[in-house]
Amino acid sequence: MTMKHLLGAAAVAALMSTSAVAQTPAAPAKPAAAPAPAAVTPTPPVATPGAAPATTPPGSTIVTPTAVSPPPAPAAIATSNVVAKGDIVETLKADGHFKTFIKALDAANMTSVLKTNKNLTVFAPTDAAFAALPAGELDRLLKSPAELQKLMTYHVINATVDSGKIKGAKGGVKTVAGQDLILDGSGAQLMANTADIIQADVRATNGTVHVVDAVLSPATAPTLAATTGATTDAAATAPAAPEKPAPETTPTPPPAETPIDVPEMPSAPDKPAPTPQG
């Protein structure tokens, strides 16, 4: 066979092989695999300025602490701020916290006494002090002018007794009512009987006013034994060596003054005896 025939046969075989490959169906391509999700790094929480860092582990139960109320503030000591304006009566009226005291002075015929006399010392209870009296007591006093006058004059001393004479001393001072008022300046708080002097030395034109937080009465006057700290403990029976008693300090006695002329309150007229029937 010649070279020409060999080349032709080879070309035919190549064509047939190519045709067979073209007719064979190609294998379906595998779908591309989905890309793996990218790893997400958690974002750390943003800290609030001034906030305390969280210390509670995840998943634990958070318990809110019970709020504790702050302890109550100690009660403030009662004070007063009376300003002198004229005589004693005018000063008390101008302040506005002594309306009951002024009313009682009027009912006891004492207002003119506190306006015209000089060098007086008046212990003036506030309206709150009168409000603290037992229920009905003020009304009872207002209906008994003679008894009310005796109570009002117990608040007046016919001499100048300022705080300088009270501080560091303890003892009785005679009032216009004729009974002693116990003044105690031995402690930090000046006292008249059992009442606190919440403002001292208000200098009116005719005397001195001390503001007190209770209505004064001879019934509330401490005894001398109580003011000096004496005891009646019967258990202390063992004899003790005698000690020299410390001299008792008393307020500087006020200078002698002309007694105040307090108008007498008229007493209730006696009922006439019934006329016997003939």
Secondary structure, 3 states (H helix, E strand, C coil): CCHHHHHHHHHHHHHHHHHHHHHCCCCCCCCCCCCCCCCCCCCCCCCCCCCCCCCCCCCCCCCCCCCCCCCCCCCCCCCCCCCCCCCHHHHHHHHCCCHHHHHHHHHCCCHHHHHHCCCEEEEEECHHHHHCCCCCHHHHHHCCHHHHHHHHHCCEECCCCCHHHHCCCEEEEECCCCCEEEEECCCCCCEECCEEEEEEEEEECCEEEEEECCCCCHHHCCCHHHHCCCCCCCCCCCCCCCCCCCCCCCCCCCCCCCCCCCCCCCCCCCCCCCCCCC
